[in-house]
Amino acid sequence: MSKRGEKIACLTAYDASFAQVLDQAGVDIILVGDSLGMVIQGHNSTVSVSMDDMIYHSSCVSLMSKRALVVVDMPFMSYSNIDQALFNATRLMQEGGAQMVKLEATQRQSEIIEEMSACGIPVCAHLGLRPQYIHKLGGYQRQGKDIEAAEDILQDAISLEKAGADLLLVECITHPLAAKIQQTVSIPVIGIGAGKDCDGQILVLQDILGITAGKTPSFAKNYLTSGSIQMAIEDYVAEVKSGAFPR
Ligand code: KIV
């Protein structure tokens, strides 16, 4: 799709019913995100989410997704070394039905990704704002704001592609940096709060339905202003495809 210049519309889902609605509404990638720690479990970060949680929600989603690619998050500290990463990614694929796993990465994770890729595990590398590092970062701020920080993230993207990542997800980075990454790497780049110049966009499902508990991110948009959930998701897909979202 990225080679054809077709925008990739992605959303999160955590259960079978929504997986079916998203799949039928034309969503290209369904992410079983560890954001479930917040939107499903009510925690204030993703840190407490376990492998068993991810496998449970992933198996619910993957059973109902017939055309969308199912990408599943590896939770906090489930990929701190190569053996652990291979073991847990295998569980997500075999028990959870994941078709690709996502991990929050910098160049430090290159070797892990290289090994996963060599073993036939499709990998999405999540760069920029990495919510599993919240206690190190001290808040959910935009990343890559100064020249050095932006260069580090660009180099991370280049290294992770080289290591074998199949997809990049860039969260809350400056828009020019997202554009630069998109121009530099040859794998697709999905953005969240990273501006228009990405191959695709992703949002958390609850944010586009206006049912987020607490503060909705400024870059999200409520599509459930009238009609049905199915129509709201179709509108989101149409706006990503046409480039009307994000503004
Ligand atoms: O966990 C998640 O839902 C995510 C998205 C915010 C991209 O990683």
py3Dmol code that shows the C-alpha trace and the ligand (Angstrom):
import py3Dmol

protein = """\
ATOM      1  CA  MET A   1       0.000   0.000   0.000  1.00  0.00           C
ATOM      2  CA  SER A   2       2.768   2.423   0.836  1.00  0.00           C
ATOM      3  CA  LYS A   3       4.436   1.729  -2.540  1.00  0.00           C
ATOM      4  CA  ARG A   4       1.100   2.482  -4.257  1.00  0.00           C
ATOM      5  CA  GLY A   5       0.805   5.699  -2.244  1.00  0.00           C
ATOM      6  CA  GLU A   6      -2.348   4.374  -0.595  1.00  0.00           C
ATOM      7  CA  LYS A   7      -2.758   5.590   2.982  1.00  0.00           C
ATOM      8  CA  ILE A   8      -2.902   2.878   5.647  1.00  0.00           C
ATOM      9  CA  ALA A   9      -5.774   3.250   8.134  1.00  0.00           C
ATOM     10  CA  CYS A  10      -5.075   1.681  11.521  1.00  0.00           C
ATOM     11  CA  LEU A  11      -6.971   1.518  14.805  1.00  0.00           C
ATOM     12  CA  THR A  12      -6.644  -0.323  18.078  1.00  0.00           C
ATOM     13  CA  ALA A  13      -9.108  -3.000  19.207  1.00  0.00           C
ATOM     14  CA  TYR A  14      -9.139  -5.303  22.187  1.00  0.00           C
ATOM     15  CA  ASP A  15     -12.155  -7.587  21.703  1.00  0.00           C
ATOM     16  CA  ALA A  16     -13.935  -9.712  19.096  1.00  0.00           C
ATOM     17  CA  SER A  17     -16.968  -7.459  18.532  1.00  0.00           C
ATOM     18  CA  PHE A  18     -14.937  -4.367  17.727  1.00  0.00           C
ATOM     19  CA  ALA A  19     -12.437  -6.403  15.709  1.00  0.00           C
ATOM     20  CA  GLN A  20     -15.286  -7.491  13.455  1.00  0.00           C
ATOM     21  CA  VAL A  21     -16.636  -3.934  13.083  1.00  0.00           C
ATOM     22  CA  LEU A  22     -13.176  -2.545  12.275  1.00  0.00           C
ATOM     23  CA  ASP A  23     -12.423  -5.356   9.842  1.00  0.00           C
ATOM     24  CA  GLN A  24     -15.679  -4.814   7.983  1.00  0.00           C
ATOM     25  CA  ALA A  25     -15.250  -1.023   7.986  1.00  0.00           C
ATOM     26  CA  GLY A  26     -12.017  -1.330   5.991  1.00  0.00           C
ATOM     27  CA  VAL A  27      -9.389  -0.778   8.691  1.00  0.00           C
ATOM     28  CA  ASP A  28      -6.080  -2.081   7.301  1.00  0.00           C
ATOM     29  CA  ILE A  29      -4.233  -2.787  10.547  1.00  0.00           C
ATOM     30  CA  ILE A  30      -5.811  -3.643  13.880  1.00  0.00           C
ATOM     31  CA  LEU A  31      -3.399  -3.074  16.744  1.00  0.00           C
ATOM     32  CA  VAL A  32      -4.022  -4.917  19.978  1.00  0.00           C
ATOM     33  CA  GLY A  33      -2.236  -2.196  21.897  1.00  0.00           C
ATOM     34  CA  ASP A  34      -0.990  -2.319  25.448  1.00  0.00           C
ATOM     35  CA  SER A  35      -3.052   0.880  25.733  1.00  0.00           C
ATOM     36  CA  LEU A  36      -5.576  -1.693  26.952  1.00  0.00           C
ATOM     37  CA  GLY A  37      -3.946  -1.137  30.348  1.00  0.00           C
ATOM     38  CA  MET A  38      -5.563   2.295  30.307  1.00  0.00           C
ATOM     39  CA  VAL A  39      -8.703   1.986  28.184  1.00  0.00           C
ATOM     40  CA  ILE A  40      -9.794  -1.509  29.274  1.00  0.00           C
ATOM     41  CA  GLN A  41      -8.199  -1.976  32.688  1.00  0.00           C
ATOM     42  CA  GLY A  42      -8.348   1.605  34.005  1.00  0.00           C
ATOM     43  CA  HIS A  43      -4.667   2.021  34.921  1.00  0.00           C
ATOM     44  CA  ASN A  44      -2.867   5.283  34.274  1.00  0.00           C
ATOM     45  CA  SER A  45      -0.073   3.730  32.193  1.00  0.00           C
ATOM     46  CA  THR A  46       0.728   0.616  30.150  1.00  0.00           C
ATOM     47  CA  VAL A  47       3.345  -0.632  32.603  1.00  0.00           C
ATOM     48  CA  SER A  48       1.141  -3.124  34.465  1.00  0.00           C
ATOM     49  CA  VAL A  49      -0.028  -5.004  31.333  1.00  0.00           C
ATOM     50  CA  SER A  50       1.115  -8.645  31.302  1.00  0.00           C
ATOM     51  CA  MET A  51       1.838 -11.180  28.558  1.00  0.00           C
ATOM     52  CA  ASP A  52      -1.278 -13.108  29.602  1.00  0.00           C
ATOM     53  CA  ASP A  53      -3.381  -9.936  29.169  1.00  0.00           C
ATOM     54  CA  MET A  54      -1.962  -9.419  25.671  1.00  0.00           C
ATOM     55  CA  ILE A  55      -2.521 -13.044  24.660  1.00  0.00           C
ATOM     56  CA  TYR A  56      -6.100 -13.003  25.916  1.00  0.00           C
ATOM     57  CA  HIS A  57      -7.076  -9.805  24.050  1.00  0.00           C
ATOM     58  CA  SER A  58      -5.082 -10.734  20.980  1.00  0.00           C
ATOM     59  CA  SER A  59      -6.820 -14.097  20.637  1.00  0.00           C
ATOM     60  CA  CYS A  60     -10.241 -12.359  20.893  1.00  0.00           C
ATOM     61  CA  VAL A  61      -9.286  -9.905  18.125  1.00  0.00           C
ATOM     62  CA  SER A  62      -7.477 -12.291  15.799  1.00  0.00           C
ATOM     63  CA  LEU A  63     -10.430 -14.723  15.660  1.00  0.00           C
ATOM     64  CA  MET A  64     -12.658 -11.991  14.195  1.00  0.00           C
ATOM     65  CA  SER A  65     -10.217 -10.208  11.925  1.00  0.00           C
ATOM     66  CA  LYS A  66     -10.524 -11.651   8.436  1.00  0.00           C
ATOM     67  CA  ARG A  67      -8.713  -9.079   6.276  1.00  0.00           C
ATOM     68  CA  ALA A  68      -6.927  -6.559   8.530  1.00  0.00           C
ATOM     69  CA  LEU A  69      -3.374  -7.316   9.645  1.00  0.00           C
ATOM     70  CA  VAL A  70      -3.344  -8.023  13.391  1.00  0.00           C
ATOM     71  CA  VAL A  71      -0.397  -6.401  15.145  1.00  0.00           C
ATOM     72  CA  VAL A  72       0.053  -7.064  18.856  1.00  0.00           C
ATOM     73  CA  ASP A  73       2.083  -5.139  21.423  1.00  0.00           C
ATOM     74  CA  MET A  74       4.781  -6.843  23.417  1.00  0.00           C
ATOM     75  CA  PRO A  75       4.184  -5.535  26.947  1.00  0.00           C
ATOM     76  CA  PHE A  76       6.645  -3.837  29.308  1.00  0.00           C
ATOM     77  CA  MET A  77       9.780  -5.919  29.997  1.00  0.00           C
ATOM     78  CA  SER A  78       8.691  -8.840  27.811  1.00  0.00           C
ATOM     79  CA  TYR A  79      11.603  -8.259  25.360  1.00  0.00           C
ATOM     80  CA  SER A  80      14.525  -7.216  27.530  1.00  0.00           C
ATOM     81  CA  ASN A  81      16.838  -9.807  25.954  1.00  0.00           C
ATOM     82  CA  ILE A  82      16.839 -11.947  22.803  1.00  0.00           C
ATOM     83  CA  ASP A  83      15.668 -15.222  24.385  1.00  0.00           C
ATOM     84  CA  GLN A  84      12.841 -13.558  26.278  1.00  0.00           C
ATOM     85  CA  ALA A  85      11.759 -11.610  23.177  1.00  0.00           C
ATOM     86  CA  LEU A  86      11.719 -14.732  20.987  1.00  0.00           C
ATOM     87  CA  PHE A  87       9.809 -16.730  23.614  1.00  0.00           C
ATOM     88  CA  ASN A  88       7.168 -14.041  24.160  1.00  0.00           C
ATOM     89  CA  ALA A  89       6.753 -13.117  20.479  1.00  0.00           C
ATOM     90  CA  THR A  90       6.221 -16.823  19.735  1.00  0.00           C
ATOM     91  CA  ARG A  91       3.464 -16.936  22.379  1.00  0.00           C
ATOM     92  CA  LEU A  92       1.779 -13.875  20.871  1.00  0.00           C
ATOM     93  CA  MET A  93       1.801 -15.507  17.446  1.00  0.00           C
ATOM     94  CA  GLN A  94       0.908 -19.076  18.443  1.00  0.00           C
ATOM     95  CA  GLU A  95      -1.523 -18.432  21.317  1.00  0.00           C
ATOM     96  CA  GLY A  96      -2.691 -14.921  20.457  1.00  0.00           C
ATOM     97  CA  GLY A  97      -2.878 -15.174  16.655  1.00  0.00           C
ATOM     98  CA  ALA A  98      -0.628 -12.124  16.116  1.00  0.00           C
ATOM     99  CA  GLN A  99       0.573 -11.628  12.538  1.00  0.00           C
ATOM    100  CA  MET A 100       3.141  -9.018  13.593  1.00  0.00           C
ATOM    101  CA  VAL A 101       4.419  -7.950  17.003  1.00  0.00           C
ATOM    102  CA  LYS A 102       5.214  -4.385  18.048  1.00  0.00           C
ATOM    103  CA  LEU A 103       7.864  -3.312  20.487  1.00  0.00           C
ATOM    104  CA  GLU A 104       9.025   0.071  21.714  1.00  0.00           C
ATOM    105  CA  ALA A 105      12.524   0.458  20.381  1.00  0.00           C
ATOM    106  CA  THR A 106      15.672   2.485  19.931  1.00  0.00           C
ATOM    107  CA  GLN A 107      18.919   1.306  18.348  1.00  0.00           C
ATOM    108  CA  ARG A 108      19.475  -0.619  21.595  1.00  0.00           C
ATOM    109  CA  GLN A 109      16.852  -3.157  20.462  1.00  0.00           C
ATOM    110  CA  SER A 110      18.474  -3.706  17.016  1.00  0.00           C
ATOM    111  CA  GLU A 111      19.963  -7.090  17.877  1.00  0.00           C
ATOM    112  CA  ILE A 112      16.686  -8.327  19.328  1.00  0.00           C
ATOM    113  CA  ILE A 113      14.803  -7.248  16.189  1.00  0.00           C
ATOM    114  CA  GLU A 114      17.463  -8.788  13.954  1.00  0.00           C
ATOM    115  CA  GLU A 115      17.040 -12.146  15.684  1.00  0.00           C
ATOM    116  CA  MET A 116      13.238 -11.970  15.665  1.00  0.00           C
ATOM    117  CA  SER A 117      13.250 -11.135  11.971  1.00  0.00           C
ATOM    118  CA  ALA A 118      15.661 -13.981  11.204  1.00  0.00           C
ATOM    119  CA  CYS A 119      13.268 -16.363  12.970  1.00  0.00           C
ATOM    120  CA  GLY A 120      10.322 -15.258  10.799  1.00  0.00           C
ATOM    121  CA  ILE A 121       8.641 -12.914  13.256  1.00  0.00           C
ATOM    122  CA  PRO A 122       7.312  -9.757  11.558  1.00  0.00           C
ATOM    123  CA  VAL A 123       8.178  -6.731  13.703  1.00  0.00           C
ATOM    124  CA  CYS A 124       6.834  -3.208  14.060  1.00  0.00           C
ATOM    125  CA  ALA A 125       9.225  -0.861  15.870  1.00  0.00           C
ATOM    126  CA  HIS A 126       7.545   1.892  17.921  1.00  0.00           C
ATOM    127  CA  LEU A 127       9.677   5.059  18.085  1.00  0.00           C
ATOM    128  CA  GLY A 128       9.424   8.554  19.500  1.00  0.00           C
ATOM    129  CA  LEU A 129       7.179   8.745  22.537  1.00  0.00           C
ATOM    130  CA  ARG A 130       7.446   5.295  24.083  1.00  0.00           C
ATOM    131  CA  PRO A 131       4.704   4.983  26.719  1.00  0.00           C
ATOM    132  CA  GLN A 132       6.378   1.991  28.445  1.00  0.00           C
ATOM    133  CA  TYR A 133       9.189   4.435  29.414  1.00  0.00           C
ATOM    134  CA  ILE A 134       6.779   6.847  31.091  1.00  0.00           C
ATOM    135  CA  HIS A 135       8.506   6.629  34.477  1.00  0.00           C
ATOM    136  CA  LYS A 136      11.842   7.497  32.862  1.00  0.00           C
ATOM    137  CA  LEU A 137      10.367  10.225  30.644  1.00  0.00           C
ATOM    138  CA  GLY A 138       8.267  11.775  33.406  1.00  0.00           C
ATOM    139  CA  GLY A 139       5.351  12.610  31.099  1.00  0.00           C
ATOM    140  CA  TYR A 140       3.782  12.141  27.699  1.00  0.00           C
ATOM    141  CA  GLN A 141       5.624  14.983  25.947  1.00  0.00           C
ATOM    142  CA  ARG A 142       6.347  15.360  22.240  1.00  0.00           C
ATOM    143  CA  GLN A 143       9.739  13.830  21.359  1.00  0.00           C
ATOM    144  CA  GLY A 144      12.502  14.937  19.001  1.00  0.00           C
ATOM    145  CA  LYS A 145      12.033  18.645  19.637  1.00  0.00           C
ATOM    146  CA  ASP A 146      15.700  19.669  19.493  1.00  0.00           C
ATOM    147  CA  ILE A 147      18.147  18.895  16.690  1.00  0.00           C
ATOM    148  CA  GLU A 148      20.069  16.254  18.661  1.00  0.00           C
ATOM    149  CA  ALA A 149      16.971  14.423  19.867  1.00  0.00           C
ATOM    150  CA  ALA A 150      15.518  14.464  16.346  1.00  0.00           C
ATOM    151  CA  GLU A 151      18.758  13.098  14.897  1.00  0.00           C
ATOM    152  CA  ASP A 152      18.782  10.291  17.505  1.00  0.00           C
ATOM    153  CA  ILE A 153      15.256   9.226  16.550  1.00  0.00           C
ATOM    154  CA  LEU A 154      16.097   9.375  12.824  1.00  0.00           C
ATOM    155  CA  GLN A 155      19.165   7.188  13.422  1.00  0.00           C
ATOM    156  CA  ASP A 156      16.995   4.792  15.478  1.00  0.00           C
ATOM    157  CA  ALA A 157      14.609   4.490  12.534  1.00  0.00           C
ATOM    158  CA  ILE A 158      17.456   3.784  10.100  1.00  0.00           C
ATOM    159  CA  SER A 159      19.043   1.181  12.404  1.00  0.00           C
ATOM    160  CA  LEU A 160      15.766  -0.582  13.128  1.00  0.00           C
ATOM    161  CA  GLU A 161      14.910  -0.851   9.440  1.00  0.00           C
ATOM    162  CA  LYS A 162      18.389  -2.273   8.857  1.00  0.00           C
ATOM    163  CA  ALA A 163      17.867  -4.740  11.708  1.00  0.00           C
ATOM    164  CA  GLY A 164      14.805  -6.113   9.902  1.00  0.00           C
ATOM    165  CA  ALA A 165      11.810  -4.158  11.210  1.00  0.00           C
ATOM    166  CA  ASP A 166       8.921  -4.411   8.729  1.00  0.00           C
ATOM    167  CA  LEU A 167       6.979  -1.381   9.910  1.00  0.00           C
ATOM    168  CA  LEU A 168       7.672   1.740  11.976  1.00  0.00           C
ATOM    169  CA  LEU A 169       5.179   3.433  14.270  1.00  0.00           C
ATOM    170  CA  VAL A 170       6.129   6.977  15.277  1.00  0.00           C
ATOM    171  CA  GLU A 171       4.295   8.464  18.233  1.00  0.00           C
ATOM    172  CA  CYS A 172       4.130  12.135  19.160  1.00  0.00           C
ATOM    173  CA  ILE A 173       7.216  13.379  17.347  1.00  0.00           C
ATOM    174  CA  THR A 174       7.534  16.693  15.536  1.00  0.00           C
ATOM    175  CA  HIS A 175       5.881  16.680  12.124  1.00  0.00           C
ATOM    176  CA  PRO A 176       9.044  17.568  10.156  1.00  0.00           C
ATOM    177  CA  LEU A 177      10.878  14.688  11.870  1.00  0.00           C
ATOM    178  CA  ALA A 178       8.097  12.240  10.927  1.00  0.00           C
ATOM    179  CA  ALA A 179       8.294  13.483   7.330  1.00  0.00           C
ATOM    180  CA  LYS A 180      12.085  13.062   7.327  1.00  0.00           C
ATOM    181  CA  ILE A 181      11.813   9.485   8.660  1.00  0.00           C
ATOM    182  CA  GLN A 182       9.162   8.674   6.049  1.00  0.00           C
ATOM    183  CA  GLN A 183      11.432   9.965   3.262  1.00  0.00           C
ATOM    184  CA  THR A 184      14.505   8.167   4.611  1.00  0.00           C
ATOM    185  CA  VAL A 185      13.319   4.623   5.283  1.00  0.00           C
ATOM    186  CA  SER A 186      11.768   2.277   2.756  1.00  0.00           C
ATOM    187  CA  ILE A 187       9.417   0.457   5.143  1.00  0.00           C
ATOM    188  CA  PRO A 188       5.986   1.989   5.864  1.00  0.00           C
ATOM    189  CA  VAL A 189       5.701   4.575   8.653  1.00  0.00           C
ATOM    190  CA  ILE A 190       2.493   4.820  10.664  1.00  0.00           C
ATOM    191  CA  GLY A 191       1.993   7.988  12.700  1.00  0.00           C
ATOM    192  CA  ILE A 192       0.082   8.954  15.809  1.00  0.00           C
ATOM    193  CA  GLY A 193       0.278  12.617  16.698  1.00  0.00           C
ATOM    194  CA  ALA A 194       3.079  12.887  14.133  1.00  0.00           C
ATOM    195  CA  GLY A 195       1.389  14.838  11.351  1.00  0.00           C
ATOM    196  CA  LYS A 196       0.191  14.074   7.844  1.00  0.00           C
ATOM    197  CA  ASP A 197       3.427  12.972   6.205  1.00  0.00           C
ATOM    198  CA  CYS A 198       3.289   9.301   7.163  1.00  0.00           C
ATOM    199  CA  ASP A 199       2.197   6.270   5.140  1.00  0.00           C
ATOM    200  CA  GLY A 200      -0.667   5.712   7.552  1.00  0.00           C
ATOM    201  CA  GLN A 201      -2.328   6.844  10.741  1.00  0.00           C
ATOM    202  CA  ILE A 202      -3.338   5.096  13.925  1.00  0.00           C
ATOM    203  CA  LEU A 203      -5.541   6.151  16.822  1.00  0.00           C
ATOM    204  CA  VAL A 204      -6.878   4.463  19.923  1.00  0.00           C
ATOM    205  CA  LEU A 205     -10.440   3.267  19.197  1.00  0.00           C
ATOM    206  CA  GLN A 206     -11.917   4.785  22.367  1.00  0.00           C
ATOM    207  CA  ASP A 207     -10.496   8.190  21.376  1.00  0.00           C
ATOM    208  CA  ILE A 208     -12.325   8.234  18.025  1.00  0.00           C
ATOM    209  CA  LEU A 209     -15.575   7.166  19.685  1.00  0.00           C
ATOM    210  CA  GLY A 210     -15.337   9.900  22.323  1.00  0.00           C
ATOM    211  CA  ILE A 211     -15.431   7.412  25.227  1.00  0.00           C
ATOM    212  CA  THR A 212     -11.924   7.887  26.587  1.00  0.00           C
ATOM    213  CA  ALA A 213     -11.867   8.100  30.368  1.00  0.00           C
ATOM    214  CA  GLY A 214      -9.936  11.240  31.334  1.00  0.00           C
ATOM    215  CA  LYS A 215      -8.141  13.455  28.854  1.00  0.00           C
ATOM    216  CA  THR A 216      -8.380  12.690  25.120  1.00  0.00           C
ATOM    217  CA  PRO A 217      -5.074  13.384  23.287  1.00  0.00           C
ATOM    218  CA  SER A 218      -5.138  16.678  21.380  1.00  0.00           C
ATOM    219  CA  PHE A 219      -4.326  14.911  18.084  1.00  0.00           C
ATOM    220  CA  ALA A 220      -7.345  12.579  18.308  1.00  0.00           C
ATOM    221  CA  LYS A 221     -10.722  13.302  16.730  1.00  0.00           C
ATOM    222  CA  ASN A 222     -14.197  12.120  17.757  1.00  0.00           C
ATOM    223  CA  TYR A 223     -15.885  10.554  14.706  1.00  0.00           C
ATOM    224  CA  LEU A 224     -19.010   9.417  16.568  1.00  0.00           C
ATOM    225  CA  THR A 225     -20.867  12.682  16.155  1.00  0.00           C
ATOM    226  CA  SER A 226     -23.902  11.057  14.563  1.00  0.00           C
ATOM    227  CA  GLY A 227     -24.991   7.725  13.114  1.00  0.00           C
ATOM    228  CA  SER A 228     -23.466   4.428  14.187  1.00  0.00           C
ATOM    229  CA  ILE A 229     -20.102   3.114  15.361  1.00  0.00           C
ATOM    230  CA  GLN A 230     -19.727   1.395  11.973  1.00  0.00           C
ATOM    231  CA  MET A 231     -20.254   4.741  10.196  1.00  0.00           C
ATOM    232  CA  ALA A 232     -17.824   6.506  12.539  1.00  0.00           C
ATOM    233  CA  ILE A 233     -15.122   3.975  11.714  1.00  0.00           C
ATOM    234  CA  GLU A 234     -15.884   4.146   7.985  1.00  0.00           C
ATOM    235  CA  ASP A 235     -15.573   7.964   8.184  1.00  0.00           C
ATOM    236  CA  TYR A 236     -12.204   7.631   9.941  1.00  0.00           C
ATOM    237  CA  VAL A 237     -10.939   5.192   7.262  1.00  0.00           C
ATOM    238  CA  ALA A 238     -12.169   7.487   4.463  1.00  0.00           C
ATOM    239  CA  GLU A 239     -10.475  10.554   6.015  1.00  0.00           C
ATOM    240  CA  VAL A 240      -7.150   8.726   6.487  1.00  0.00           C
ATOM    241  CA  LYS A 241      -7.299   7.453   2.895  1.00  0.00           C
ATOM    242  CA  SER A 242      -8.125  10.874   1.436  1.00  0.00           C
ATOM    243  CA  GLY A 243      -5.612  12.692   3.628  1.00  0.00           C
ATOM    244  CA  ALA A 244      -8.320  14.769   5.343  1.00  0.00           C
ATOM    245  CA  PHE A 245      -7.089  13.380   8.705  1.00  0.00           C
ATOM    246  CA  PRO A 246      -4.873  14.546  10.301  1.00  0.00           C
ATOM    247  CA  ARG A 247      -5.173  18.244   9.368  1.00  0.00           C
TER     248      ARG A 247
END
"""
ligand_1 = """\
8
KIV
O -0.784 0.703 22.711
C -1.236 1.378 21.785
O -2.458 1.499 21.593
C -0.315 2.053 20.904
C -0.887 3.166 20.071
C -0.971 4.389 20.907
C -0.129 3.395 18.852
O 0.848 1.777 20.886
"""
view = py3Dmol.view(width=600, height=400)
view.addModel(protein, "pdb")
view.setStyle({"model": 0}, {"cartoon": {"style": "trace"}})
view.addModel(ligand_1, "xyz")
view.setStyle({"model": 1}, {"stick": {}})
view.zoomTo()
view.show()
